[in-house]
Amino acid sequence: MPNCFTLTRKGETEPTALITLDEELCRQLGTEPHPKYYVESWYDLFGFALACGIPLDDARMDEMADGANKRTILAYLRAHFTADCWAEIGRR
């Protein structure tokens, strides 16, 4: 059963492409996007937590943000996005 999530910019109705979001996060951190990896592995950390049902404003997210860059990313996500999470059951 895959767990899924999307991030939608506050005030918009369509989810933001994760690659677009990664580019925004890179600008916030003053770094260049990597062609294969998300900056600071934010997708692997916060994305996985979201997919598992942990909300952005949950204290467990703060515990995962163990460095200055990760705290910056989490603050940016909280300030600009809402998360939608669900599990897909069965085959399509």
Number of C-alpha atoms within 10 A of each C-alpha: 8 10 15 16 18 19 20 20 17 14 9 10 8 11 16 14 11 15 13 10 17 22 17 15 24 18 12 13 16 9 11 12 16 11 7 6 13 18 19 16 12 18 15 11 14 21 21 15 19 22 19 16 17 17 18 21 12 9 10 12 19 14 10 14 18 10 11 10 16 21 16 15 23 20 15 14 20 15 12 12 19 17 20 15 17 14 13 10 9 7 5 4
